Amino acid sequence: MRRARHTPHTPQTRWLILASVAALAACAGVPSPPAPPASLSLAPPASSLMGVERLQSLLPADVLLLGERHDAPDHQRLQREVVLWLAERGQLAALVMEMAERGHSTSGLPRNASEAQAQAALQWNDAAWPWRTYGPVVMAAVASGVPVHGGNLPRARMREAMAQTRWDQHLPPAALQWQYEALREGHCGLLPESQIIPMARIQIARDASMAQAVQEALRPHQTVVLVAGGGHVLRTIGVPTHWPVNLRSKVLLAQVHQAQSAIKNEANTDIDLVIKTPELPEQDVCAPLRGKPQP
């Protein structure tokens, strides 16, 4: 499997760095990068980030994987747009999110449930995943009568996953080496080499957890939407490596315009569609890692 090589601190790899910051947030309480406030209004977006024709081209599918860069507000706006579009047509079976732990769900909440009720049902960790960022996506599903399920590996199980050598055999060697390199660069060169393999096990176990949550939510003739970081949705290394080949899945990856090398084009077998969003202001994405001691 040939991959474009990334250089730390470049725009091309920022989605990897931020995904790693979020992973550390789950493991060690490191806060995610700040995001601007978002409205929880369920009004349709003023402008569409993708045309209906492009979304329809991905259907029918049992699962639609939406890969994001965690600090890109347009990516969460895209997710909300997709949720509303599918829900309005009765095609949305469930929304599964990396941002909440598996085992927690809004199932049973009424359509008029409050944000506080939704957060409590999902046991939302606002320090790791700011509610102002993802609340609009969650509430779009809740208000549509669609359950939202946590997909992430519970924090209590992450230390156990670090010691499970079975995850070392899950990916082909080339894909596993790419995971290792992504972790090195994603942690800005600050992660001790002794922690690369254990952290890769956590990443793979997290993918397995999300895959299981998705499969549990499947419904005939409808689509489960999975929202996760860009690296988690890739077919050759992410969540799709954990489910049966007969499961029909489509991958939509949102990328800021700076990201040129991570995924080069839509012909890549990892993805089915790329949505480009505007560039973001420059920021030191490694700052949260420098401010905390590494494992």
C-alpha positions as a Python dict, from the first residue, in 0.01 Angstrom:
ca = {
    (1, 'M'): (0, 0, 0),
    (2, 'R'): (167, 320, -113),
    (3, 'R'): (111, 629, 101),
    (4, 'A'): (215, 987, 58),
    (5, 'R'): (477, 1070, 318),
    (6, 'H'): (393, 1346, 563),
    (7, 'T'): (611, 1598, 742),
    (8, 'P'): (528, 1709, 1099),
    (9, 'H'): (384, 2058, 1144),
    (10, 'T'): (270, 2088, 782),
    (11, 'P'): (-90, 2161, 677),
    (12, 'Q'): (-104, 1825, 499),
    (13, 'T'): (-88, 1635, 829),
    (14, 'R'): (-283, 1860, 1060),
    (15, 'W'): (-585, 1628, 1054),
    (16, 'L'): (-358, 1348, 1177),
    (17, 'I'): (-218, 1563, 1457),
    (18, 'L'): (-561, 1672, 1572),
    (19, 'A'): (-694, 1318, 1559),
    (20, 'S'): (-405, 1217, 1781),
    (21, 'V'): (-474, 1503, 2022),
    (22, 'A'): (-831, 1378, 2049),
    (23, 'A'): (-708, 1024, 2112),
    (24, 'L'): (-486, 1150, 2391),
    (25, 'A'): (-782, 1338, 2533),
    (26, 'A'): (-960, 1008, 2575),
    (27, 'C'): (-654, 842, 2729),
    (28, 'A'): (-506, 1117, 2940),
    (29, 'G'): (-745, 1408, 2963),
    (30, 'V'): (-568, 1636, 2715),
    (31, 'P'): (-820, 1897, 2594),
    (32, 'S'): (-902, 1912, 2225),
    (33, 'P'): (-814, 2227, 2029),
    (34, 'P'): (-1073, 2501, 2076),
    (35, 'A'): (-1353, 2544, 1825),
    (36, 'P'): (-1573, 2843, 1757),
    (37, 'P'): (-1926, 2848, 1898),
    (38, 'A'): (-2191, 2682, 1685),
    (39, 'S'): (-2564, 2733, 1672),
    (40, 'L'): (-2791, 2446, 1770),
    (41, 'S'): (-3067, 2569, 1540),
    (42, 'L'): (-3213, 2296, 1322),
    (43, 'A'): (-3277, 2538, 1038),
    (44, 'P'): (-3131, 2419, 705),
    (45, 'P'): (-2780, 2552, 637),
    (46, 'A'): (-2763, 2879, 447),
    (47, 'S'): (-2548, 2718, 179),
    (48, 'S'): (-2485, 2355, 102),
    (49, 'L'): (-2134, 2215, 126),
    (50, 'M'): (-2225, 1940, -116),
    (51, 'G'): (-2495, 1908, -378),
    (52, 'V'): (-2775, 1657, -345),
    (53, 'E'): (-2648, 1482, -654),
    (54, 'R'): (-2311, 1414, -490),
    (55, 'L'): (-2474, 1270, -180),
    (56, 'Q'): (-2712, 1059, -384),
    (57, 'S'): (-2413, 917, -572),
    (58, 'L'): (-2302, 751, -247),
    (59, 'L'): (-2634, 573, -197),
    (60, 'P'): (-2763, 315, -140),
    (61, 'A'): (-2523, 220, 136),
    (62, 'D'): (-2553, 33, 463),
    (63, 'V'): (-2298, 272, 614),
    (64, 'L'): (-2180, 619, 520),
    (65, 'L'): (-1850, 709, 687),
    (66, 'L'): (-1787, 1083, 727),
    (67, 'G'): (-1421, 1157, 792),
    (68, 'E'): (-1337, 1495, 940),
    (69, 'R'): (-1064, 1721, 1063),
    (70, 'H'): (-1165, 1787, 1421),
    (71, 'D'): (-1094, 2161, 1420),
    (72, 'A'): (-1275, 2241, 1094),
    (73, 'P'): (-1623, 2386, 1164),
    (74, 'D'): (-1725, 2331, 803),
    (75, 'H'): (-1676, 1958, 853),
    (76, 'Q'): (-1923, 1944, 1139),
    (77, 'R'): (-2161, 2160, 934),
    (78, 'L'): (-2132, 1905, 654),
    (79, 'Q'): (-2213, 1623, 895),
    (80, 'R'): (-2524, 1803, 1017),
    (81, 'E'): (-2629, 1865, 658),
    (82, 'V'): (-2596, 1495, 573),
    (83, 'V'): (-2785, 1390, 887),
    (84, 'L'): (-3074, 1625, 810),
    (85, 'W'): (-3087, 1526, 443),
    (86, 'L'): (-3103, 1153, 518),
    (87, 'A'): (-3342, 1192, 812),
    (88, 'E'): (-3587, 1401, 614),
    (89, 'R'): (-3610, 1118, 362),
    (90, 'G'): (-3649, 845, 623),
    (91, 'Q'): (-3315, 695, 521),
    (92, 'L'): (-3113, 750, 838),
    (93, 'A'): (-3097, 443, 1063),
    (94, 'A'): (-2866, 590, 1326),
    (95, 'L'): (-2577, 826, 1387),
    (96, 'V'): (-2263, 672, 1540),
    (97, 'M'): (-1997, 907, 1670),
    (98, 'E'): (-1633, 862, 1762),
    (99, 'M'): (-1686, 1146, 2010),
    (100, 'A'): (-1888, 937, 2256),
    (101, 'E'): (-1810, 601, 2415),
    (102, 'R'): (-1973, 284, 2298),
    (103, 'G'): (-2253, 175, 2530),
    (104, 'H'): (-2407, 521, 2554),
    (105, 'S'): (-2699, 624, 2334),
    (106, 'T'): (-2983, 872, 2296),
    (107, 'S'): (-3223, 585, 2220),
    (108, 'G'): (-3543, 647, 2412),
    (109, 'L'): (-3508, 1025, 2419),
    (110, 'P'): (-3800, 1218, 2268),
    (111, 'R'): (-3755, 1441, 1966),
    (112, 'N'): (-3786, 1748, 2189),
    (113, 'A'): (-3512, 1632, 2428),
    (114, 'S'): (-3287, 1907, 2556),
    (115, 'E'): (-2917, 1936, 2491),
    (116, 'A'): (-2855, 1852, 2855),
    (117, 'Q'): (-3055, 1531, 2821),
    (118, 'A'): (-2863, 1433, 2508),
    (119, 'Q'): (-2528, 1501, 2674),
    (120, 'A'): (-2627, 1298, 2978),
    (121, 'A'): (-2747, 1006, 2765),
    (122, 'L'): (-2419, 999, 2575),
    (123, 'Q'): (-2207, 1072, 2886),
    (124, 'W'): (-2050, 1343, 2673),
    (125, 'N'): (-1692, 1446, 2759),
    (126, 'D'): (-1694, 1816, 2682),
    (127, 'A'): (-1325, 1859, 2772),
    (128, 'A'): (-1223, 1615, 2499),
    (129, 'W'): (-1494, 1696, 2243),
    (130, 'P'): (-1650, 2043, 2285),
    (131, 'W'): (-2029, 2020, 2277),
    (132, 'R'): (-2047, 2352, 2093),
    (133, 'T'): (-1870, 2178, 1806),
    (134, 'Y'): (-2065, 1853, 1786),
    (135, 'G'): (-2391, 1943, 1958),
    (136, 'P'): (-2555, 2062, 1635),
    (137, 'V'): (-2482, 1727, 1469),
    (138, 'V'): (-2616, 1528, 1765),
    (139, 'M'): (-2927, 1741, 1807),
    (140, 'A'): (-3009, 1724, 1436),
    (141, 'A'): (-3043, 1347, 1474),
    (142, 'V'): (-3227, 1362, 1808),
    (143, 'A'): (-3481, 1614, 1678),
    (144, 'S'): (-3535, 1389, 1376),
    (145, 'G'): (-3617, 1090, 1596),
    (146, 'V'): (-3294, 911, 1504),
    (147, 'P'): (-3078, 750, 1774),
    (148, 'V'): (-2721, 866, 1832),
    (149, 'H'): (-2479, 599, 1956),
    (150, 'G'): (-2133, 633, 2100),
    (151, 'G'): (-1880, 433, 1905),
    (152, 'N'): (-1547, 495, 2073),
    (153, 'L'): (-1368, 241, 2288),
    (154, 'P'): (-1451, 321, 2652),
    (155, 'R'): (-1167, 495, 2827),
    (156, 'A'): (-1168, 226, 3097),
    (157, 'R'): (-1071, -31, 2833),
    (158, 'M'): (-790, 162, 2665),
    (159, 'R'): (-513, 53, 2898),
    (160, 'E'): (-621, -308, 2844),
    (161, 'A'): (-612, -256, 2467),
    (162, 'M'): (-253, -128, 2488),
    (163, 'A'): (-142, -472, 2606),
    (164, 'Q'): (-344, -679, 2357),
    (165, 'T'): (-94, -813, 2105),
    (166, 'R'): (-371, -952, 1885),
    (167, 'W'): (-416, -604, 1738),
    (168, 'D'): (-61, -625, 1597),
    (169, 'Q'): (-182, -885, 1348),
    (170, 'H'): (-502, -713, 1237),
    (171, 'L'): (-357, -495, 961),
    (172, 'P'): (-124, -597, 678),
    (173, 'P'): (239, -501, 750),
    (174, 'A'): (241, -194, 522),
    (175, 'A'): (-79, -58, 672),
    (176, 'L'): (48, -120, 1025),
    (177, 'Q'): (371, 64, 952),
    (178, 'W'): (167, 356, 818),
    (179, 'Q'): (-23, 363, 1148),
    (180, 'Y'): (305, 375, 1337),
    (181, 'E'): (435, 662, 1125),
    (182, 'A'): (109, 852, 1159),
    (183, 'L'): (134, 823, 1537),
    (184, 'R'): (492, 949, 1539),
    (185, 'E'): (407, 1250, 1327),
    (186, 'G'): (65, 1300, 1482),
    (187, 'H'): (226, 1337, 1824),
    (188, 'C'): (478, 1588, 1690),
    (189, 'G'): (771, 1358, 1764),
    (190, 'L'): (694, 1377, 2136),
    (191, 'L'): (565, 1024, 2189),
    (192, 'P'): (836, 788, 2319),
    (193, 'E'): (913, 515, 2068),
    (194, 'S'): (820, 255, 2331),
    (195, 'Q'): (463, 386, 2318),
    (196, 'I'): (414, 366, 1940),
    (197, 'I'): (302, 3, 1932),
    (198, 'P'): (72, 30, 2238),
    (199, 'M'): (-87, 347, 2101),
    (200, 'A'): (-139, 182, 1761),
    (201, 'R'): (-319, -100, 1941),
    (202, 'I'): (-552, 156, 2096),
    (203, 'Q'): (-621, 311, 1756),
    (204, 'I'): (-704, -27, 1604),
    (205, 'A'): (-917, -124, 1904),
    (206, 'R'): (-1104, 206, 1874),
    (207, 'D'): (-1175, 129, 1509),
    (208, 'A'): (-1303, -214, 1608),
    (209, 'S'): (-1531, -57, 1868),
    (210, 'M'): (-1678, 187, 1618),
    (211, 'A'): (-1725, -91, 1363),
    (212, 'Q'): (-1918, -297, 1617),
    (213, 'A'): (-2137, -1, 1712),
    (214, 'V'): (-2218, 58, 1347),
    (215, 'Q'): (-2309, -305, 1284),
    (216, 'E'): (-2538, -309, 1586),
    (217, 'A'): (-2725, -8, 1445),
    (218, 'L'): (-2783, -146, 1094),
    (219, 'R'): (-3139, -146, 961),
    (220, 'P'): (-3269, -277, 625),
    (221, 'H'): (-3300, -18, 350),
    (222, 'Q'): (-3151, 258, 565),
    (223, 'T'): (-2805, 405, 621),
    (224, 'V'): (-2600, 433, 939),
    (225, 'V'): (-2380, 744, 944),
    (226, 'L'): (-2045, 723, 1123),
    (227, 'V'): (-1868, 1047, 1217),
    (228, 'A'): (-1498, 1005, 1294),
    (229, 'G'): (-1155, 1152, 1232),
    (230, 'G'): (-1020, 1122, 879),
    (231, 'G'): (-777, 839, 956),
    (232, 'H'): (-1049, 624, 1111),
    (233, 'V'): (-1265, 606, 799),
    (234, 'L'): (-1000, 490, 550),
    (235, 'R'): (-1073, 147, 408),
    (236, 'T'): (-721, 4, 427),
    (237, 'I'): (-640, 99, 786),
    (238, 'G'): (-956, 211, 964),
    (239, 'V'): (-1303, 108, 1072),
    (240, 'P'): (-1392, -76, 746),
    (241, 'T'): (-1114, -332, 812),
    (242, 'H'): (-1327, -465, 1099),
    (243, 'W'): (-1649, -555, 922),
    (244, 'P'): (-1758, -816, 665),
    (245, 'V'): (-1687, -757, 299),
    (246, 'N'): (-2056, -782, 208),
    (247, 'L'): (-2141, -472, 413),
    (248, 'R'): (-2200, -188, 168),
    (249, 'S'): (-2008, 116, 288),
    (250, 'K'): (-1915, 448, 130),
    (251, 'V'): (-1646, 686, 254),
    (252, 'L'): (-1680, 1063, 235),
    (253, 'L'): (-1370, 1251, 347),
    (254, 'A'): (-1385, 1623, 426),
    (255, 'Q'): (-1052, 1802, 374),
    (256, 'V'): (-937, 2159, 405),
    (257, 'H'): (-776, 2297, 90),
    (258, 'Q'): (-426, 2282, 241),
    (259, 'A'): (-442, 1902, 267),
    (260, 'Q'): (-296, 1792, -63),
    (261, 'S'): (-97, 1479, 16),
    (262, 'A'): (-292, 1279, 275),
    (263, 'I'): (-554, 1176, 19),
    (264, 'K'): (-464, 1280, -331),
    (265, 'N'): (-785, 1224, -520),
    (266, 'E'): (-1120, 1053, -523),
    (267, 'A'): (-982, 759, -723),
    (268, 'N'): (-801, 643, -410),
    (269, 'T'): (-953, 311, -304),
    (270, 'D'): (-971, 433, 55),
    (271, 'I'): (-1247, 681, -22),
    (272, 'D'): (-1541, 742, -254),
    (273, 'L'): (-1577, 1119, -235),
    (274, 'V'): (-1370, 1415, -113),
    (275, 'I'): (-1532, 1741, -7),
    (276, 'K'): (-1291, 2035, 0),
    (277, 'T'): (-1354, 2309, 254),
    (278, 'P'): (-1188, 2652, 295),
    (279, 'E'): (-845, 2692, 448),
    (280, 'L'): (-816, 2747, 822),
    (281, 'P'): (-599, 2996, 1010),
    (282, 'E'): (-251, 2875, 1093),
    (283, 'Q'): (-215, 2740, 1445),
    (284, 'D'): (34, 2544, 1651),
    (285, 'V'): (-153, 2215, 1676),
    (286, 'C'): (129, 2059, 1877),
    (287, 'A'): (89, 2305, 2164),
    (288, 'P'): (-160, 2085, 2359),
    (289, 'L'): (89, 1798, 2346),
    (290, 'R'): (385, 2008, 2456),
    (291, 'G'): (187, 2125, 2757),
    (292, 'K'): (133, 1773, 2895),
    (293, 'P'): (380, 1502, 2996),
    (294, 'Q'): (381, 1212, 2753),
    (295, 'P'): (310, 852, 2863),
}
